[in-house]
Amino acid sequence: MEHKPCPTIIPEHRLILLDIADQSLRYRLKHAHALLVQPQEYPLPLQELRASFVTLHEQNQLRGCIGSLEPRWPLVKDVAQNACAAGFSDPRFPPLQAQELRQLELHISVLSVPEPIPVTSEQSLLDQLRPNIDGLILKKGAKRGTFLPSVWESLPDPEAFLRKLKLKAGLPQDYWSPLLEVFRYTTESFSRSSVS
């Protein structure tokens, strides 16, 4: 099955989404809740139901990453919610502080709709993986984990990529079962410094 790419996000709309992510972080620092976005005030492509991840880096180190795998809200709202969550609700990091804003880099990844990969064995999955293109989702019962395509930069070997993803999903790295569900997606990613 040929994978359908994400609809392209034009540069003007990328800037709007980066602004929304930045505003969401700043708003949350001043208020006790996330920025309230009115999707109807934005261009139609940003009102479409799309899934996104927002990743924060500080001095080239991960500072937070939260996202959605399935479309649940208009894209502009999804980005606002995920930016706020990446800054203040990622359990791996303390809540963002105001002085960190000047050092932050915002990364937004907009996901295509995940598509199942039919697999009969771990080797058949490895043979179908497209390094630097595929984001991958593993599901087994209530356990689930994903790696964005950008993770290939630090894990370029497909076997290592899959082992680490199994661990992230709460499975042993040598785990295999015919009940394991596998999905792939692509992303359109863009970034900028949070300084405004």
RALINDA-V638193 format. One record per residue. N is the residue number from 0. RES is the residue in one small letter. PHI is phi in degrees with one decimal (NA if undefined). PSI is psi in whole degrees, 0 to 359 (NA if undefined). D_CENTER is the distance of its C-alpha to the mean C-alpha in Angstrom with 2 decimals. Layout:
n-><N & N>
res-><RES & RES>
phi-><PHI & PHI>
psi-><PSI & PSI>
d_center-><D_CENTER & D_CENTER>
This chain:
n-><0 & 1 & 2 & 3 & 4 & 5 & 6 & 7 & 8 & 9 & 10 & 11 & 12 & 13 & 14 & 15 & 16 & 17 & 18 & 19 & 20 & 21 & 22 & 23 & 24 & 25 & 26 & 27 & 28 & 29 & 30 & 31 & 32 & 33 & 34 & 35 & 36 & 37 & 38 & 39 & 40 & 41 & 42 & 43 & 44 & 45 & 46 & 47 & 48 & 49 & 50 & 51 & 52 & 53 & 54 & 55 & 56 & 57 & 58 & 59 & 60 & 61 & 62 & 63 & 64 & 65 & 66 & 67 & 68 & 69 & 70 & 71 & 72 & 73 & 74 & 75 & 76 & 77 & 78 & 79 & 80 & 81 & 82 & 83 & 84 & 85 & 86 & 87 & 88 & 89 & 90 & 91 & 92 & 93 & 94 & 95 & 96 & 97 & 98 & 99 & 100 & 101 & 102 & 103 & 104 & 105 & 106 & 107 & 108 & 109 & 110 & 111 & 112 & 113 & 114 & 115 & 116 & 117 & 118 & 119 & 120 & 121 & 122 & 123 & 124 & 125 & 126 & 127 & 128 & 129 & 130 & 131 & 132 & 133 & 134 & 135 & 136 & 137 & 138 & 139 & 140 & 141 & 142 & 143 & 144 & 145 & 146 & 147 & 148 & 149 & 150 & 151 & 152 & 153 & 154 & 155 & 156 & 157 & 158 & 159 & 160 & 161 & 162 & 163 & 164 & 165 & 166 & 167 & 168 & 169 & 170 & 171 & 172 & 173 & 174 & 175 & 176 & 177 & 178 & 179 & 180 & 181 & 182 & 183 & 184 & 185 & 186 & 187 & 188 & 189 & 190 & 191 & 192 & 193 & 194 & 195>
res-><m & e & h & k & p & c & p & t & i & i & p & e & h & r & l & i & l & l & d & i & a & d & q & s & l & r & y & r & l & k & h & a & h & a & l & l & v & q & p & q & e & y & p & l & p & l & q & e & l & r & a & s & f & v & t & l & h & e & q & n & q & l & r & g & c & i & g & s & l & e & p & r & w & p & l & v & k & d & v & a & q & n & a & c & a & a & g & f & s & d & p & r & f & p & p & l & q & a & q & e & l & r & q & l & e & l & h & i & s & v & l & s & v & p & e & p & i & p & v & t & s & e & q & s & l & l & d & q & l & r & p & n & i & d & g & l & i & l & k & k & g & a & k & r & g & t & f & l & p & s & v & w & e & s & l & p & d & p & e & a & f & l & r & k & l & k & l & k & a & g & l & p & q & d & y & w & s & p & l & l & e & v & f & r & y & t & t & e & s & f & s & r & s & s & v & s>
phi-><NA & -81.7 & -79.4 & -83.4 & -73.6 & -63.7 & -60.8 & -67.5 & -99.1 & -69.0 & -53.4 & -61.2 & -74.0 & -60.4 & -61.7 & -60.6 & -65.7 & -65.1 & -62.6 & -62.7 & -61.6 & -63.8 & -61.9 & -63.7 & -64.3 & -66.3 & -64.0 & -66.1 & -65.8 & -97.4 & -126.4 & -91.5 & -149.3 & -71.9 & -60.6 & -90.5 & -102.8 & -103.6 & -55.4 & -66.2 & -86.4 & -113.9 & -56.0 & -52.5 & -61.0 & -85.4 & -91.2 & -68.4 & -71.7 & -140.6 & -98.7 & -144.8 & -124.6 & -117.4 & -117.9 & -110.8 & -121.3 & -129.8 & 52.7 & 65.2 & -114.9 & -57.2 & -122.7 & 163.6 & -156.0 & -140.1 & -162.5 & -125.7 & -95.9 & -117.2 & -59.6 & -132.9 & -138.2 & -55.5 & -52.8 & -63.2 & -74.0 & -60.5 & -64.4 & -60.7 & -66.5 & -71.1 & -63.0 & -61.1 & -66.1 & -63.6 & -80.5 & -129.6 & -129.0 & -71.9 & -65.5 & -80.9 & -135.9 & -70.8 & -57.5 & -60.4 & -109.2 & -55.9 & -68.0 & -79.7 & -55.8 & -66.3 & -102.2 & -80.8 & -118.4 & -95.8 & -124.0 & -117.6 & -120.9 & -101.1 & -93.3 & -75.7 & -70.7 & -59.5 & -120.4 & -67.2 & -106.4 & -72.5 & -131.8 & -111.3 & -159.6 & -62.6 & -64.8 & -65.7 & -67.4 & -58.4 & -66.9 & -92.8 & -66.8 & -116.6 & -55.0 & 69.1 & -120.3 & -84.4 & -89.2 & -130.1 & -121.1 & -113.2 & -134.7 & -144.4 & 61.4 & -84.1 & -87.3 & -153.4 & -150.0 & -140.5 & -123.0 & -68.6 & -55.8 & -63.4 & -66.9 & -58.4 & -61.5 & -98.4 & -131.2 & -72.9 & -84.8 & -54.7 & -65.7 & -67.1 & -57.1 & -67.8 & -60.4 & -65.1 & -68.0 & -59.5 & -61.4 & -61.8 & -79.4 & 83.7 & -113.0 & -61.9 & -68.2 & -101.4 & -69.5 & -150.4 & -153.6 & -64.8 & -87.7 & -69.3 & -97.9 & -128.9 & -131.6 & -126.3 & -150.5 & -115.5 & -134.2 & -112.2 & -120.7 & -155.7 & -153.9 & -169.8 & -68.2 & -76.4 & -62.3 & -141.1>
psi-><130 & 134 & 134 & 126 & 163 & 144 & 138 & 138 & 119 & 155 & 321 & 319 & 329 & 315 & 319 & 314 & 320 & 321 & 317 & 317 & 317 & 313 & 323 & 318 & 315 & 321 & 316 & 330 & 331 & 340 & 169 & 11 & 172 & 158 & 132 & 115 & 137 & 96 & 328 & 348 & 359 & 164 & 149 & 318 & 334 & 352 & 350 & 148 & 112 & 153 & 146 & 163 & 141 & 126 & 135 & 134 & 142 & 116 & 48 & 15 & 142 & 133 & 353 & 145 & 120 & 143 & 184 & 144 & 332 & 145 & 131 & 335 & 166 & 145 & 317 & 324 & 321 & 317 & 316 & 315 & 317 & 327 & 314 & 315 & 321 & 324 & 332 & 351 & 4 & 117 & 348 & 348 & 153 & 160 & 146 & 143 & 152 & 321 & 345 & 342 & 321 & 340 & 358 & 145 & 131 & 133 & 129 & 131 & 122 & 126 & 146 & 170 & 125 & 139 & 139 & 145 & 117 & 121 & 144 & 345 & 168 & 322 & 323 & 327 & 312 & 322 & 334 & 346 & 143 & 95 & 142 & 3 & 311 & 132 & 149 & 139 & 130 & 135 & 133 & 104 & 233 & 353 & 136 & 143 & 154 & 151 & 130 & 159 & 331 & 340 & 338 & 333 & 324 & 344 & 72 & 342 & 123 & 320 & 318 & 320 & 312 & 319 & 313 & 324 & 322 & 315 & 318 & 325 & 359 & 22 & 154 & 148 & 342 & 15 & 140 & 141 & 144 & 347 & 355 & 126 & 136 & 133 & 151 & 155 & 164 & 167 & 155 & 120 & 147 & 159 & 168 & 166 & 148 & 348 & 128 & NA>
d_center-><23.22 & 21.80 & 18.13 & 17.70 & 15.66 & 13.61 & 16.20 & 16.51 & 15.70 & 18.87 & 19.15 & 20.61 & 17.74 & 15.23 & 17.58 & 17.70 & 13.97 & 14.15 & 17.34 & 15.96 & 13.31 & 16.31 & 18.67 & 16.63 & 16.78 & 20.43 & 21.35 & 20.16 & 22.24 & 25.27 & 24.88 & 24.19 & 21.47 & 18.50 & 19.29 & 20.69 & 19.61 & 22.02 & 20.16 & 23.59 & 24.19 & 21.60 & 21.91 & 21.68 & 18.62 & 16.63 & 18.26 & 16.97 & 14.92 & 11.42 & 8.01 & 5.26 & 2.76 & 5.81 & 7.12 & 10.89 & 13.46 & 17.13 & 19.71 & 17.35 & 16.27 & 13.02 & 13.74 & 10.84 & 7.17 & 6.43 & 4.68 & 6.59 & 7.43 & 10.61 & 11.86 & 13.73 & 14.54 & 15.33 & 12.53 & 14.23 & 14.41 & 10.85 & 9.92 & 12.98 & 12.33 & 8.88 & 10.54 & 13.49 & 11.96 & 10.28 & 13.79 & 15.94 & 14.70 & 12.80 & 15.74 & 15.70 & 16.82 & 19.52 & 18.95 & 18.68 & 22.19 & 23.48 & 24.76 & 21.36 & 20.25 & 22.34 & 20.62 & 16.95 & 14.80 & 11.93 & 9.04 & 7.27 & 5.41 & 7.12 & 7.31 & 10.85 & 12.43 & 12.25 & 15.77 & 17.84 & 19.28 & 22.92 & 23.88 & 27.23 & 26.68 & 24.33 & 26.00 & 25.38 & 21.62 & 21.84 & 23.97 & 21.45 & 18.39 & 17.65 & 16.64 & 14.50 & 13.73 & 12.35 & 9.15 & 11.00 & 11.39 & 14.64 & 16.52 & 19.99 & 21.44 & 19.59 & 17.67 & 14.14 & 11.56 & 8.71 & 8.12 & 6.04 & 9.12 & 9.46 & 10.63 & 13.64 & 14.95 & 15.87 & 16.59 & 18.29 & 20.51 & 19.38 & 21.39 & 19.95 & 16.34 & 17.33 & 19.37 & 16.73 & 14.30 & 17.33 & 17.95 & 14.51 & 15.25 & 18.64 & 20.67 & 23.20 & 22.18 & 25.10 & 24.37 & 24.97 & 25.98 & 26.61 & 24.82 & 21.44 & 19.08 & 16.79 & 14.39 & 12.82 & 10.68 & 10.34 & 8.31 & 10.13 & 9.24 & 11.62 & 12.67 & 15.80 & 17.71 & 17.78 & 21.58 & 23.19>
